[in-house]
Amino acid sequence: MNFAIVGCGFIARKHALAISNIPDAKLVAVCDKLVDAMTFYQEEYGAMGYSNLNTMLEREEIDVVCVCTPSGLHAPIAVQVASAKKHLIIEKPIAMTIEDSQQIINTCNFNNVKLAVVHPNRFRTVVRELKKILDLGLLGKISHASCVVNWNRNQEYYDQSPWRGTKNYDGGVLMNQAIHNLDLLLWYMGKPKRVFSMNATRLRNIEAEDVSMGIIEFHSGVLASVEASTTVYPSNYEESITIFGEKGTVKIGGTNALYFEHIVLENYDVEEVNKLRTKVENDPWGKPGHQWIIEDMIKSILENREPAITGEEGKNALELVLSLYRSANENRPISY
């Protein structure tokens, strides 16, 4: 299956590498307004380079297009790609507004093309094991949860591109980093009922927030705290999700939420818990998250089914971030 990439920045390299690792996939084209940005992909993968998206889309042999541009450009590009009847993989967030995300979804539906949004954390081994624990009811009734992303993104990170840290094209720590973990909370806990948030820009010279604190109330009654920042010195400190239930407590943590940092289950003895820990520690990634996404897209096309992470799910994660933003801006709880 033939792939193309639009936007040849840092994240595009992960897409290109993932495509190259899949026997049934080939990167045949890349598109960027900056000609020099395409050189690596032309030399490393033999892809054709295009500075005009329409010209690239006229190539009938392109099956799937990966949109890797700044987030604020996702919508017009995705609509153009879907209108050309190419399947779509869009980096998170799906778009910067609900209206734009819905337009993307509607255009894909109208043209009968698949749409996947890149939330690769769902494919981590420990994340999927926690989902199984929840689905089996091993934690019993859930009391509350917490989501923490305390990372470092220094000023040089934001200064490398003029769009980074802007409200219209990138967003802050909620939109750009914590959205992955908010997606997991939605996957685990279901639909939110109400949110409250406070945001601040403390240490980075950017337009958007570098610190956020929030609370999510889910329809089930579960409360979840959200703590996110890109101000940690000197490097990434913690990425974790903790879920507290009447029959157990589980925390997936570390600097990148790859392991069971804490796991106690009423119905699991020490040996069973250790088996779970060993399974995760022996294979924390399974395979790179972008490879999971791309392989699943290929299967969804061949099997004529929805991708594992759909446009609607991407829109749900975006809606949660935007609700937290609105709460912070209006200094009040926001109900769904």
ROLUMMI-861344 format. One record per atom (N, C-alpha, C): residue in three letters; x, y negated, z negated. Coordinates in steps of 0.05 Angstrom, whole numbers, padded with zeros to 5 digits, always signed. Layout:
N
ALAXYZ...
//
This chain:
336
MET+00017+00024+00000MET+00000+00000+00000MET+00018-00025+00000ASN+00011-00044+00016ASN+00028-00068+00020ASN+00020-00091+00002PHE+00040-00103-00011PHE+00035-00125-00030PHE+00048-00151-00020ALA+00037-00173-00029ALA+00049-00199-00025ALA+00048-00214-00051ILE+00066-00233-00055ILE+00067-00249-00079ILE+00065-00279-00071VAL+00049-00294-00085VAL+00047-00323-00082VAL+00058-00336-00107GLY+00079-00352-00103GLY+00092-00365-00126GLY+00116-00348-00134CYS+00140-00359-00128CYS+00164-00343-00132CYS+00181-00352-00156GLY+00168-00357-00178GLY+00182-00364-00203GLY+00190-00340-00219PHE+00194-00344-00245PHE+00205-00323-00263PHE+00187-00298-00263ILE+00160-00302-00267ILE+00143-00279-00271ILE+00140-00262-00246ALA+00144-00275-00223ALA+00142-00260-00197ALA+00163-00238-00196ARG+00185-00241-00209ARG+00206-00221-00208ARG+00196-00195-00222LYS+00180-00198-00243LYS+00169-00174-00256LYS+00150-00159-00237HIS+00134-00174-00222HIS+00116-00162-00203HIS+00132-00148-00181ALA+00152-00161-00171ALA+00168-00149-00149ALA+00182-00124-00158LEU+00194-00124-00182LEU+00207-00100-00193LEU+00187-00078-00197ALA+00164-00084-00208ALA+00143-00064-00212ALA+00134-00051-00185ILE+00130-00068-00165ILE+00122-00058-00139ILE+00144-00039-00128SER+00169-00046-00131SER+00191-00030-00121SER+00194-00003-00135ASN+00183-00001-00159ASN+00185+00023-00175ASN+00162+00043-00169ILE+00143+00035-00151ILE+00120+00051-00145ILE+00123+00062-00116PRO+00124+00088-00113PRO+00129+00100-00086PRO+00108+00091-00066ASP+00084+00087-00074ASP+00062+00081-00055ASP+00059+00051-00050ALA+00078+00035-00060ALA+00075+00006-00058ALA+00100-00006-00044LYS+00095-00028-00030LYS+00117-00042-00017LYS+00112-00072-00017LEU+00132-00088-00024LEU+00130-00117-00023LEU+00137-00125+00006VAL+00117-00135+00021VAL+00122-00142+00049VAL+00124-00172+00054ALA+00114-00188+00034ALA+00114-00217+00039ALA+00114-00233+00013VAL+00125-00256+00014VAL+00124-00275-00008VAL+00118-00303+00003CYS+00106-00319-00014CYS+00098-00346-00006CYS+00105-00366-00027ASP+00119-00388-00020ASP+00125-00409-00038ASP+00131-00434-00022LYS+00124-00457-00032LYS+00130-00482-00018LYS+00160-00488-00018LEU+00174-00477-00038LEU+00203-00481-00040LEU+00217-00457-00026VAL+00229-00463-00004VAL+00241-00442+00013VAL+00262-00427-00002ASP+00278-00441-00018ASP+00300-00428-00033ASP+00290-00408-00054ALA+00266-00413-00064ALA+00254-00395-00084ALA+00249-00368-00073MET+00245-00366-00047MET+00238-00340-00034MET+00262-00323-00027THR+00286-00335-00028THR+00310-00322-00018THR+00315-00295-00032PHE+00313-00295-00058PHE+00318-00271-00073PHE+00301-00247-00064TYR+00275-00252-00059TYR+00256-00231-00052TYR+00261-00222-00023GLN+00270-00240-00006GLN+00276-00233+00021GLN+00301-00215+00022GLU+00321-00222+00006GLU+00346-00207+00007GLU+00344-00181-00009GLU+00331-00181-00032GLU+00329-00158-00049GLU+00309-00137-00040TYR+00286-00146-00029TYR+00265-00128-00022TYR+00257-00128+00007GLY+00270-00145+00023GLY+00264-00146+00052GLY+00237-00158+00058ALA+00227-00174+00040ALA+00201-00187+00044ALA+00203-00210+00063MET+00183-00215+00079MET+00181-00238+00096MET+00173-00263+00079GLY+00185-00286+00085GLY+00179-00310+00069GLY+00161-00329+00085TYR+00142-00340+00071TYR+00123-00359+00083TYR+00120-00383+00065SER+00120-00407+00077SER+00115-00431+00062SER+00085-00439+00065ASN+00071-00425+00082ASN+00042-00431+00087ASN+00026-00406+00080LEU+00007-00409+00061LEU-00008-00386+00052LEU-00026-00375+00074ASN-00039-00392+00089ASN-00057-00382+00111ASN-00042-00365+00131THR-00018-00373+00138THR-00002-00358+00157THR+00004-00330+00146MET+00011-00329+00120MET+00017-00303+00108MET-00008-00285+00107LEU-00031-00297+00101LEU-00055-00281+00098LEU-00066-00271+00125GLU-00056-00282+00146GLU-00064-00272+00173GLU-00052-00245+00179ARG-00032-00237+00163ARG-00020-00210+00166ARG-00040-00189+00157GLU-00051-00173+00175GLU-00072-00154+00168GLU-00062-00132+00150GLU-00035-00126+00150GLU-00026-00104+00135GLU-00023-00109+00105ILE-00027-00134+00096ILE-00026-00140+00068ILE-00052-00130+00054ASP-00049-00113+00034ASP-00072-00102+00020ASP-00078-00118-00006VAL-00057-00124-00021VAL-00060-00137-00047VAL-00042-00161-00050VAL-00052-00182-00061VAL-00036-00206-00066VAL-00034-00212-00096CYS-00010-00215-00106CYS-00005-00222-00134CYS-00001-00253-00136VAL-00018-00266-00151VAL-00017-00295-00155VAL+00000-00301-00179CYS+00023-00313-00175CYS+00043-00318-00196CYS+00050-00347-00198THR+00032-00365-00189THR+00037-00393-00190THR+00032-00405-00218PRO+00038-00430-00223PRO+00028-00443-00247PRO-00002-00439-00251SER-00010-00436-00275SER-00038-00428-00281SER-00059-00447-00269GLY-00052-00472-00268GLY-00071-00492-00258GLY-00076-00490-00228LEU-00059-00473-00214LEU-00062-00469-00185LEU-00075-00442-00179HIS-00081-00426-00199HIS-00092-00400-00194HIS-00118-00400-00177ALA-00136-00418-00185ALA-00163-00417-00174ALA-00164-00422-00144PRO-00153-00444-00134PRO-00155-00448-00105PRO-00140-00427-00088ILE-00118-00417-00099ILE-00103-00397-00085ILE-00118-00370-00085ALA-00129-00363-00108ALA-00144-00338-00110ALA-00169-00338-00092VAL-00183-00360-00091VAL-00206-00362-00074VAL-00198-00359-00045GLN-00176-00371-00037GLN-00167-00369-00010GLN-00159-00340-00003VAL-00146-00327-00022VAL-00137-00299-00017VAL-00161-00281-00015ALA-00180-00283-00034ALA-00204-00266-00034ALA-00221-00271-00009SER-00222-00296+00001SER-00237-00302+00025SER-00225-00289+00049ALA-00198-00283+00048ALA-00185-00269+00069ALA-00187-00239+00066LYS-00203-00230+00046LYS-00209-00202+00041LYS-00184-00186+00033LYS-00167-00199+00016LYS-00145-00185+00004LYS-00151-00181-00026HIS-00144-00158-00036HIS-00148-00152-00064HIS-00129-00170-00081LEU-00136-00175-00106LEU-00122-00196-00122LEU-00113-00185-00149ILE-00088-00192-00155ILE-00077-00189-00182ILE-00069-00217-00191ILE-00081-00227-00212ILE-00075-00255-00221ILE-00062-00254-00248GLU-00039-00269-00251GLU-00027-00272-00276GLU-00046-00286-00296LYS-00042-00280-00321LYS-00058-00294-00341LYS-00049-00323-00343PRO-00068-00341-00352PRO-00096-00337-00353PRO-00108-00336-00325ILE-00132-00324-00322ILE-00144-00322-00296ILE-00146-00350-00283ALA-00152-00370-00298ALA-00154-00398-00289ALA-00153-00416-00313MET-00157-00442-00309MET-00156-00460-00332MET-00184-00470-00341THR-00205-00463-00326THR-00232-00470-00334THR-00250-00446-00328ILE-00273-00445-00343ILE-00292-00424-00339ILE-00304-00426-00311GLU-00309-00450-00301GLU-00320-00454-00275GLU-00302-00442-00253ASP-00276-00448-00256ASP-00257-00437-00236ASP-00255-00407-00237SER-00255-00396-00262SER-00254-00367-00264SER-00279-00354-00252GLN-00302-00366-00256GLN-00326-00354-00245GLN-00326-00356-00215GLN-00315-00378-00204GLN-00313-00380-00175GLN-00296-00358-00163ILE-00274-00352-00177ILE-00256-00331-00168ILE-00271-00304-00168ILE-00285-00298-00190ILE-00300-00273-00192ILE-00322-00271-00171ASN-00336-00293-00167ASN-00358-00293-00147ASN-00347-00289-00118THR-00324-00301-00112THR-00312-00299-00086THR-00303-00270-00081CYS-00291-00258-00102CYS-00282-00230-00099CYS-00306-00212-00095ASN-00327-00216-00110ASN-00351-00199-00107ASN-00364-00203-00080PHE-00365-00227-00070PHE-00377-00233-00044PHE-00362-00219-00021ASN-00335-00218-00024ASN-00318-00207-00003ASN-00311-00178-00009ASN-00322-00166-00030ASN-00318-00138-00037ASN-00289-00131-00040VAL-00274-00148-00055VAL-00246-00142-00061VAL-00243-00139-00091LYS-00222-00124-00099LYS-00217-00118-00127LYS-00202-00142-00139LEU-00207-00146-00165LEU-00194-00168-00180LEU-00184-00157-00207ALA-00158-00159-00212ALA-00147-00152-00237ALA-00132-00176-00249VAL-00133-00178-00275VAL-00119-00200-00289VAL-00097-00187-00306VAL-00074-00200-00306VAL-00050-00188-00320VAL-00051-00194-00350HIS-00061-00174-00364HIS-00059-00173-00394HIS-00045-00146-00400PRO-00019-00144-00395PRO-00006-00118-00396PRO-00002-00107-00424ASN-00006-00123-00445ASN-00002-00112-00472ASN-00021-00089-00478ARG-00044-00088-00464ARG-00063-00066-00468ARG-00051-00039-00462PHE-00030-00039-00446PHE-00018-00013-00438PHE+00005-00004-00456ARG+00012-00020-00476ARG+00032-00011-00495ARG+00022+00013-00510THR+00040+00032-00516THR+00032+00057-00529THR+00018+00052-00555VAL+00030+00035-00572VAL+00019+00030-00599VAL-00008+00016-00597VAL-00012-00001-00577VAL-00037-00015-00574VAL-00059+00005-00567ARG-00053+00024-00549ARG-00073+00043-00541ARG-00079+00063-00564GLU-00058+00070-00580GLU-00063+00087-00602GLU-00081+00074-00623LEU-00078+00048-00628LEU-00095+00034-00646LEU-00124+00033-00635LYS-00127+00030-00609LYS-00154+00031-00597LYS-00167+00058-00602LYS-00152+00080-00600LYS-00162+00107-00605LYS-00171+00109-00634ILE-00155+00098-00652ILE-00161+00099-00681ILE-00188+00085-00686LEU-00191+00062-00674LEU-00216+00047-00677LEU-00240+00061-00665ASP-00236+00072-00641ASP-00258+00085-00627ASP-00267+00111-00642LEU-00248+00124-00655LEU-00255+00148-00671LEU-00267+00141-00698GLY-00267+00115-00705GLY-00278+00107-00730GLY-00261+00113-00755LEU-00235+00117-00750LEU-00218+00126-00772LEU-00213+00104-00793LEU-00218+00079-00786LEU-00215+00057-00805LEU-00241+00051-00820GLY-00263+00065-00812GLY-00289+00060-00824GLY-00298+00032-00817LYS-00315+00020-00834LYS-00325-00007-00830LYS-00301-00027-00832ILE-00299-00044-00811ILE-00277-00063-00811ILE-00284-00087-00828SER-00265-00095-00845SER-00268-00118-00862SER-00259-00143-00848HIS-00234-00144-00840HIS-00223-00168-00826HIS-00198-00160-00811ALA-00187-00180-00797ALA-00164-00175-00780ALA-00147-00200-00779SER-00122-00197-00769SER-00105-00220-00765SER-00089-00216-00740CYS-00083-00239-00727CYS-00068-00239-00702CYS-00046-00260-00705VAL-00021-00252-00702VAL+00001-00271-00707VAL+00020-00270-00683VAL+00027-00294-00673VAL+00048-00296-00652VAL+00065-00320-00661ASN+00087-00314-00675ASN+00106-00334-00682ASN+00132-00330-00667TRP+00134-00345-00645TRP+00156-00342-00626TRP+00172-00367-00623ASN+00194-00365-00609ASN+00210-00388-00601ASN+00209-00393-00571ARG+00201-00417-00564ARG+00204-00427-00537ARG+00216-00455-00540ASN+00242-00456-00536ASN+00256-00481-00542ASN+00250-00503-00521GLN+00260-00527-00525GLN+00254-00549-00507GLN+00264-00543-00479GLU+00287-00529-00477GLU+00297-00522-00451GLU+00278-00505-00435TYR+00263-00487-00449TYR+00243-00471-00435TYR+00222-00489-00422TYR+00213-00509-00437TYR+00192-00526-00426TYR+00203-00545-00405ASP+00228-00553-00408ASP+00240-00572-00389ASP+00248-00560-00362GLN+00248-00533-00360GLN+00257-00521-00335GLN+00238-00525-00312SER+00212-00531-00318SER+00193-00537-00297SER+00174-00558-00307PRO+00168-00578-00291PRO+00151-00601-00300PRO+00123-00594-00308TRP+00113-00571-00299TRP+00085-00563-00306TRP+00083-00549-00333ARG+00106-00539-00344ARG+00105-00524-00369ARG+00096-00542-00392GLY+00078-00532-00408GLY+00068-00546-00431GLY+00048-00568-00425THR+00039-00570-00400THR+00019-00590-00392THR-00009-00577-00396LYS-00028-00594-00402LYS-00055-00584-00407LYS-00069-00574-00382ASN-00064-00586-00359ASN-00078-00578-00335ASN-00066-00555-00320TYR-00040-00550-00324TYR-00026-00529-00308TYR-00015-00506-00324ASP-00014-00509-00350ASP-00001-00488-00366ASP-00015-00482-00392GLY-00021-00504-00407GLY-00031-00500-00434GLY-00009-00497-00454GLY-00016-00494-00480GLY+00003-00490-00501GLY+00006-00462-00510VAL+00012-00458-00535VAL+00018-00431-00545VAL-00007-00413-00543LEU-00031-00424-00547LEU-00055-00407-00545LEU-00060-00397-00516MET-00058-00415-00497MET-00063-00407-00469MET-00041-00391-00457ASN-00016-00397-00465ASN+00006-00385-00450ASN+00018-00360-00464GLN+00018-00360-00491GLN+00030-00337-00505GLN+00008-00320-00520ALA-00007-00333-00537ALA-00026-00318-00555ALA-00049-00307-00540ILE-00055-00315-00515ILE-00078-00305-00500ILE-00076-00275-00497HIS-00052-00264-00496HIS-00048-00234-00494HIS-00060-00221-00519ASN-00054-00232-00542ASN-00063-00220-00567ASN-00093-00225-00572LEU-00102-00248-00563LEU-00131-00254-00565LEU-00147-00234-00547ASP-00135-00228-00524ASP-00148-00207-00507ASP-00150-00181-00522LEU-00129-00174-00537LEU-00130-00149-00553LEU-00151-00150-00574LEU-00153-00173-00588LEU-00174-00175-00608LEU-00202-00171-00596LEU-00206-00182-00572LEU-00232-00178-00559LEU-00236-00149-00552TRP-00215-00136-00543TRP-00216-00107-00535TRP-00223-00090-00560TYR-00211-00098-00583TYR-00215-00083-00607TYR-00242-00089-00621MET-00249-00115-00622MET-00270-00124-00640MET-00296-00132-00626GLY-00295-00135-00599GLY-00320-00142-00585GLY-00324-00172-00582LYS-00348-00181-00579LYS-00354-00208-00572LYS-00354-00227-00596PRO-00341-00250-00594PRO-00341-00269-00616PRO-00368-00283-00619LYS-00373-00292-00643LYS-00398-00307-00649LYS-00392-00336-00654ARG-00369-00342-00667ARG-00362-00369-00675ARG-00332-00371-00679VAL-00320-00395-00673VAL-00292-00399-00677VAL-00287-00426-00689PHE-00264-00428-00703PHE-00255-00454-00714PHE-00225-00455-00711SER-00214-00477-00703SER-00185-00479-00698SER-00174-00507-00704MET-00149-00508-00712MET-00134-00533-00714MET-00108-00529-00699ASN-00101-00548-00682ASN-00077-00547-00666ASN-00059-00571-00671ALA-00034-00568-00666ALA-00015-00590-00669ALA+00008-00587-00650THR+00021-00609-00644THR+00046-00609-00629THR+00067-00620-00647ARG+00083-00602-00659ARG+00101-00609-00681ARG+00130-00613-00672LEU+00141-00595-00656LEU+00170-00596-00651LEU+00178-00597-00622ARG+00160-00591-00604ARG+00167-00592-00575ARG+00155-00617-00562ASN+00170-00628-00544ASN+00161-00651-00529ASN+00145-00643-00506ILE+00120-00635-00512ILE+00101-00625-00491ILE+00074-00638-00496GLU+00057-00636-00476GLU+00030-00647-00477GLU+00011-00630-00494ALA+00014-00603-00491ALA-00004-00584-00505ALA+00007-00577-00533GLU-00007-00559-00546GLU+00000-00552-00574GLU+00023-00532-00575ASP+00040-00535-00596ASP+00061-00514-00601ASP+00055-00499-00627VAL+00034-00507-00642VAL+00025-00492-00665VAL-00006-00492-00665SER-00017-00468-00673SER-00046-00466-00674SER-00054-00447-00697MET-00074-00455-00712MET-00085-00438-00733MET-00115-00436-00729GLY-00127-00412-00729GLY-00155-00410-00724GLY-00168-00386-00738ILE-00195-00386-00737ILE-00211-00364-00748ILE-00232-00357-00727ILE-00235-00331-00723ILE-00256-00321-00705ILE-00275-00304-00721GLU-00301-00309-00718GLU-00322-00292-00729GLU-00334-00276-00706PHE-00334-00250-00708PHE-00345-00233-00688PHE-00374-00226-00695HIS-00389-00217-00674HIS-00417-00210-00679HIS-00421-00188-00699SER-00400-00171-00702SER-00401-00149-00721SER-00399-00159-00750GLY-00391-00184-00753GLY-00386-00195-00780GLY-00357-00196-00787VAL-00340-00183-00771VAL-00311-00183-00776VAL-00300-00212-00773LEU-00283-00220-00792LEU-00269-00245-00789LEU-00240-00239-00782ALA-00229-00255-00764ALA-00201-00252-00756ALA-00187-00279-00757SER-00163-00279-00769SER-00146-00303-00769SER-00128-00303-00745VAL-00122-00327-00735VAL-00103-00329-00712VAL-00082-00349-00720GLU-00057-00341-00718GLU-00034-00358-00723GLU-00014-00356-00700ALA-00009-00379-00687ALA+00008-00378-00663ALA+00026-00403-00662SER+00051-00398-00654SER+00070-00421-00651SER+00092-00413-00632THR+00104-00434-00621THR+00129-00430-00605THR+00152-00446-00618THR+00150-00452-00644THR+00169-00469-00657THR+00188-00455-00676VAL+00187-00428-00676VAL+00203-00413-00695VAL+00233-00415-00689TYR+00248-00419-00710TYR+00278-00421-00707TYR+00290-00395-00718PRO+00310-00383-00705PRO+00321-00391-00679PRO+00311-00375-00655SER+00295-00354-00661SER+00285-00336-00640SER+00258-00325-00648ASN+00247-00308-00630ASN+00221-00296-00636ASN+00221-00282-00664TYR+00201-00287-00680TYR+00200-00276-00707TYR+00179-00253-00710GLU+00155-00258-00699GLU+00134-00238-00704GLU+00113-00239-00682GLU+00104-00216-00673GLU+00080-00213-00658GLU+00065-00189-00670SER+00042-00193-00681SER+00028-00172-00695SER-00002-00174-00694ILE-00015-00151-00697ILE-00044-00150-00701ILE-00048-00131-00725THR-00063-00140-00745THR-00069-00123-00768THR-00099-00120-00770ILE-00108-00096-00775ILE-00137-00091-00778ILE-00141-00077-00805PHE-00159-00088-00821PHE-00165-00077-00848PHE-00193-00065-00848GLY-00194-00039-00856GLY-00220-00025-00857GLY-00224-00012-00883GLU-00248-00001-00888GLU-00255+00012-00913GLU-00240+00038-00917LYS-00229+00050-00894LYS-00216+00075-00896LYS-00187+00074-00886GLY-00177+00050-00882GLY-00149+00048-00873GLY-00141+00020-00866THR-00115+00017-00864THR-00103-00009-00855THR-00081-00003-00835VAL-00082-00017-00812VAL-00062-00012-00791VAL-00051-00039-00782LYS-00024-00041-00781LYS-00011-00065-00770LYS+00008-00056-00748ILE+00004-00067-00724ILE+00024-00063-00703ILE+00040-00089-00703GLY+00066-00086-00704GLY+00082-00110-00708GLY+00110-00109-00697GLY+00128-00123-00710GLY+00155-00128-00700GLY+00155-00155-00686THR+00176-00160-00670THR+00177-00185-00655THR+00160-00184-00630ASN+00153-00160-00621ASN+00137-00158-00597ASN+00114-00138-00599ALA+00104-00133-00623ALA+00081-00115-00628ALA+00084-00089-00613LEU+00106-00075-00618LEU+00111-00050-00604LEU+00109-00025-00622TYR+00107-00029-00649TYR+00108-00007-00667TYR+00087-00009-00689PHE+00081+00014-00701PHE+00065+00014-00726PHE+00082+00003-00748GLU+00078-00021-00756GLU+00093-00032-00779GLU+00082-00022-00805HIS+00056-00017-00805HIS+00042-00006-00829HIS+00018+00010-00819ILE+00015+00035-00830ILE-00008+00051-00822ILE-00015+00069-00845VAL-00038+00066-00856VAL-00049+00083-00877VAL-00078+00090-00870LEU-00084+00116-00868LEU-00110+00125-00860LEU-00120+00145-00880GLU-00144+00142-00891GLU-00155+00159-00911GLU-00156+00188-00902ASN-00162+00193-00876ASN-00166+00220-00866ASN-00141+00231-00852TYR-00118+00217-00854TYR-00093+00227-00842TYR-00073+00230-00864ASP-00060+00254-00866ASP-00039+00258-00885ASP-00013+00246-00875VAL+00008+00248-00891VAL+00034+00236-00883VAL+00045+00248-00858GLU+00042+00274-00854GLU+00052+00287-00830GLU+00038+00277-00805GLU+00012+00273-00807GLU-00003+00264-00783GLU+00004+00235-00777VAL+00008+00218-00797VAL+00016+00191-00793VAL+00043+00190-00780ASN+00061+00206-00790ASN+00089+00207-00779ASN+00089+00216-00750LYS+00071+00234-00742LYS+00069+00242-00714LYS+00061+00218-00697LEU+00043+00202-00707LEU+00034+00178-00692LEU+00058+00158-00689ARG+00072+00154-00711ARG+00095+00136-00711ARG+00116+00145-00691THR+00121+00171-00691THR+00142+00183-00673THR+00133+00180-00644LYS+00108+00185-00638LYS+00098+00183-00611LYS+00103+00155-00600VAL+00097+00135-00617VAL+00100+00107-00609VAL+00130+00100-00606GLU+00146+00108-00626GLU+00174+00100-00626GLU+00190+00113-00603ASN+00181+00137-00595ASN+00195+00151-00573ASN+00189+00139-00546ASP+00167+00125-00544ASP+00158+00114-00518ASP+00141+00089-00521PRO+00153+00067-00532PRO+00137+00044-00539PRO+00123+00031-00516TRP+00135+00031-00492TRP+00124+00018-00469TRP+00108+00036-00451GLY+00116+00062-00451GLY+00105+00080-00430GLY+00119+00074-00404LYS+00113+00050-00393LYS+00127+00039-00370LYS+00122+00009-00371PRO+00136-00007-00356PRO+00132-00036-00357PRO+00102-00043-00352GLY+00092-00063-00367GLY+00064-00069-00365GLY+00055-00077-00338HIS+00072-00092-00323HIS+00064-00100-00296HIS+00062-00075-00277GLN+00078-00055-00283GLN+00076-00031-00266GLN+00049-00016-00272TRP+00041-00016-00297TRP+00014-00005-00303TRP-00007-00019-00288ILE-00006-00046-00288ILE-00027-00062-00275ILE-00028-00056-00245ILE-00004-00055-00232ILE-00003-00051-00203ILE-00011-00022-00196GLU-00002-00003-00211GLU-00010+00025-00206GLU-00040+00028-00209ASP-00051+00015-00229ASP-00080+00017-00233ASP-00096+00003-00210MET-00085-00019-00200MET-00098-00032-00177MET-00099-00013-00153ILE-00077+00001-00147ILE-00076+00020-00125ILE-00097+00041-00129LYS-00098+00053-00153LYS-00117+00074-00159LYS-00146+00063-00157SER-00151+00039-00166SER-00178+00028-00165SER-00187+00024-00136ILE-00169+00018-00118ILE-00175+00015-00090ILE-00181+00042-00078LEU-00164+00062-00083LEU-00167+00088-00072LEU-00192+00103-00083GLU-00198+00098-00108GLU-00220+00111-00122GLU-00246+00094-00121ASN-00244+00071-00109ASN-00267+00052-00107ASN-00280+00047-00134ARG-00264+00039-00154ARG-00273+00032-00180ARG-00262+00005-00189GLU-00271-00004-00212GLU-00261-00030-00222GLU-00233-00026-00234PRO-00215-00045-00232PRO-00190-00044-00245PRO-00193-00042-00276ALA-00172-00034-00290ALA-00173-00030-00319ALA-00179-00057-00333ILE-00168-00079-00323ILE-00173-00105-00335ILE-00185-00123-00314THR-00211-00127-00316THR-00226-00140-00294THR-00225-00170-00296GLY-00236-00183-00276GLY-00238-00212-00276GLY-00256-00222-00299GLU-00277-00207-00305GLU-00295-00214-00327GLU-00280-00214-00354GLU-00262-00194-00358GLU-00247-00192-00382GLU-00226-00215-00384GLY-00215-00222-00361GLY-00197-00245-00360GLY-00212-00270-00367LYS-00236-00273-00357LYS-00253-00296-00363LYS-00260-00297-00393ASN-00265-00274-00405ASN-00271-00273-00434ASN-00248-00283-00451ALA-00223-00275-00443ALA-00200-00284-00458ALA-00197-00314-00455LEU-00201-00324-00430LEU-00199-00353-00425LEU-00220-00367-00442GLU-00245-00357-00442GLU-00266-00370-00457GLU-00260-00373-00487LEU-00247-00352-00498LEU-00239-00353-00526LEU-00219-00375-00531VAL-00198-00376-00514VAL-00178-00397-00516VAL-00191-00425-00514LEU-00208-00429-00494LEU-00221-00455-00490LEU-00239-00462-00513SER-00252-00442-00526SER-00269-00447-00549SER-00252-00456-00573LEU-00229-00444-00576LEU-00210-00452-00597LEU-00200-00481-00592TYR-00194-00487-00567TYR-00186-00514-00560TYR-00208-00534-00566ARG-00232-00527-00558ARG-00255-00545-00563ARG-00259-00550-00593SER-00257-00529-00608SER-00260-00532-00637SER-00239-00551-00649ALA-00214-00548-00640ALA-00193-00565-00650ALA-00198-00594-00641ASN-00207-00598-00617ASN-00211-00625-00606ASN-00234-00639-00620GLU-00255-00623-00627GLU-00279-00635-00638GLU-00280-00632-00669ASN-00260-00618-00680ASN-00258-00614-00709ASN-00284-00602-00721ARG-00293-00581-00708ARG-00317-00567-00718ARG-00318-00539-00707PRO-00333-00521-00721PRO-00336-00494-00710PRO-00352-00495-00684ILE-00344-00476-00666ILE-00358-00474-00640ILE-00371-00447-00639SER-00397-00447-00633SER-00413-00422-00631SER-00414-00414-00602TYR-00414-00388-00597TYR-00417-00377-00570TYR-00446-00377-00562
//
